[in-house]
Amino acid sequence: MSPKLIFALILFLAAATIIVAQPGGRSDCRTGTSAACHCPRNYKPVCGTNKQT
């Protein structure tokens, strides 16, 4: 593999990790709650002040 391809792959993986780890990312309902959403057992997050999906 070329060094440029390896560098691009590392950047892509780092960006994907940061996006998923942010509040509001995909992992919120895996822990049960997040800062902005309540995540019931059916894993459909209820977000916002009016608690609508």
Backbone torsions as a table, in degrees:
resi	resn	phi	psi	omega
1	MET	NA	146.2	179.2
2	SER	-80.1	152.5	179.1
3	PRO	-59.3	-34.2	179.6
4	LYS	-66.5	-39.2	179.3
5	LEU	-67.1	-41.5	177.9
6	ILE	-63.8	-43.2	178.5
7	PHE	-61.9	-43.3	179.0
8	ALA	-64.0	-39.1	178.8
9	LEU	-65.1	-41.7	177.8
10	ILE	-63.7	-43.1	178.1
11	LEU	-62.6	-41.8	179.4
12	PHE	-62.2	-45.7	179.8
13	LEU	-64.7	-38.5	177.9
14	ALA	-65.1	-43.1	179.3
15	ALA	-64.6	-41.8	179.3
16	ALA	-63.7	-39.5	178.6
17	THR	-64.8	-42.5	180.0
18	ILE	-65.2	-43.1	-178.8
19	ILE	-62.9	-44.3	-177.8
20	VAL	-70.1	-32.7	-176.5
21	ALA	-79.7	-15.0	-178.4
22	GLN	-70.2	150.5	172.1
23	PRO	-57.3	134.6	-175.7
24	GLY	90.2	-1.7	177.5
25	GLY	-76.0	-175.8	-175.7
26	ARG	-67.2	-22.3	-172.2
27	SER	-86.3	1.1	-175.0
28	ASP	-56.1	-47.7	-174.1
29	CYS	-80.1	-7.0	175.7
30	ARG	-72.7	-26.0	178.5
31	THR	-94.7	-9.7	178.0
32	GLY	103.0	-33.5	179.3
33	THR	-146.0	165.5	172.1
34	SER	-144.2	176.8	-178.8
35	ALA	-64.2	-37.0	-174.1
36	ALA	-102.2	-19.3	-170.7
37	CYS	-131.4	148.7	167.9
38	HIS	-99.7	132.1	-175.7
39	CYS	-114.3	102.3	179.5
40	PRO	-70.7	178.3	-175.1
41	ARG	-62.4	-25.5	-179.3
42	ASN	-80.9	5.0	175.1
43	TYR	63.0	22.8	172.2
44	LYS	-102.4	107.3	-174.6
45	PRO	-65.0	142.6	175.9
46	VAL	-110.2	114.1	-169.9
47	CYS	-118.7	161.4	172.9
48	GLY	85.9	176.8	-176.8
49	THR	-73.6	-25.9	179.5
50	ASN	-91.2	3.0	177.5
51	LYS	55.5	40.5	176.1
52	GLN	-105.0	155.9	179.4
53	THR	-78.6	NA	NA
